[in-house]
Amino acid sequence: MKIAEEIIAGRRLGREDDLEFLLTTPLDVLTEAADHIRRALCGNHMDLCVIINGRQGGCSENCRFCSQSAHNHSGLKAGKFLAPEEITADGEKYNRKGADRYSIVTAGRGISRPDLKKVLSAYSALHERCPDMILCASHGIISDEDLAALKMSGVTMYHENIETSRRYFPEVCTTHTFDEKLDMIARAKKAGLSICCGGIIGMGENWEDRIDMGLTIAEIGADSVPINALMPIPGTPFGDLPVLSEDEILRSIALFRFLNPTAGIRVAAGRILMREGGRRAFLSGANAALTGEMLTTAGNDMDQDLAMFHSMGFELRA
């Protein structure tokens, strides 16, 4: 495709462009072009991220997709915060396996002082023992002081998904706003952290919402863009939504590659909806994956992922 060559040469798509081609181009043509952009601008390294649920459940926010929200009725009970030693041991295990990134995720609008102390202890230990592994923090809307403390502990990336488009966001969550998320991301960047920012597809949004989300992420300048396909969870308001087809997921991944040509397009939740561990997604512009256990849905075994990516010719850290 001509436009793919233009992007490789330096063109960047924006809100002023006619983006209808992302929806009308035959899927095989679009995904092949997206993967061409990936190879030309990102190389052949497959970036693997592992997350751990530092503390689950009891979240004050009412995100309609999430089993951890106290507003929903998924049956998930609030748990205690994991011991820093347990988190550190888990991170070391995945570092040995070849994970590029490791992230502690906590449920809630922000993070309490006692829990922050525990994550700082875990991050510091991991930074010392696994200096070649990127540490990413995911703790909601926090203060500038907390961001500085995370950076001092060895964290270099902050994760904050915008979830969807600005237009559709109120259909997803009302206990915090789209602008609060953008402010959090801006402050994390100001603190010197790189940004992991993506969202969820399949929550009832339309294609224009997905394009808008991709454009907003490009405007943010996210380094890592996790794309989650909704896995409807019983007891949540989105629990009865139909799951996306593999073709719809693949077109979405290609779309995000066209709009974010140099970012890590990370296939996250929902890979189980695709055949062969989501193999086609990594021929459609994706060059990163969430591997191992997920927060609230089934994940992909890292050993199986390593074998698949090796067989596909990707370069891996291990």
Disulfide bonds with the S-S distance in Angstrom:
none
